[in-house]
Amino acid sequence: MDLKSAFLNGYIDEVYVSQPPGFEDHKHPDHVFKLKKALCGLKQVPRQWYERLSNFLLSHEYERGKID
């Protein structure tokens, strides 16, 4: 597993961001963008990455420890 790019290639459920400076749509200034891939620096990325890893391991008959 390549941990250096794990967050960059991670999937996220539903995260919306405002229009970044220089990319504003003047016809729709109140619209937001829905992210399809994770971005470095988002608070949701580690949680989503861990959830995806946990679901994968559980689906392959691993068991969650009591401490986790």
N, C-alpha and C positions, 0 to 999 in steps of 0.2 A: 504494500500500500504506500503510495506517495503522499506523505503527510504535508509536504510543502505546498502542494496544489489541491489538497482535499477541500479546503474552504472555498477556493476559487472555482472549483468544479461542482460544488455542492448544490443541491436543489433546495428550494425554499417553497413554502406553501403559498402564502399570500402576503406580500409586502409591497406597499405602494409608496412611491416617492414623488415629491413635488418636481416640477419642471426645473432642470438645472439651468443656471445662467448661460445664455448663449444658445439654448435649445428651446426657448419658449415658443409656444404656438399662439400667435397673436389673435387667431380666430377663436381659440378656446383657452383663455388664460387660466381658468380654474381647473382644467383637467389635470390628472395625475398619471404617472406611469406605473404599470404593474411589472415588477421584476420577474424574469423567468429564471435567472441564474443568481447565485449568491455573489455578493460583492464583499471584498475585504473591508473590515471595519464595521459591518452591521452587527448589532447586538444579537440578532436572531440566528446568525450563522452557526456558532458553536452548538446551540441547542438543537437546531435542525439536523446538523451533521451527526450529533450523538443519537438523536432519535432514529435516524435512518440506519445507522450502524446497529443500534439495539434491535430494531425490527428485523434486520437481516440475520443477526445471530440467533434471535428467538425463533425465526422461521426455519433455521437449520438445527433445531433441537438443543440449543444451548439453554442453560437455565440462568436466570438472574439471581445474583447473590443476595443475601439478606441485608448486607451493608449498603448496597447500591440503591 
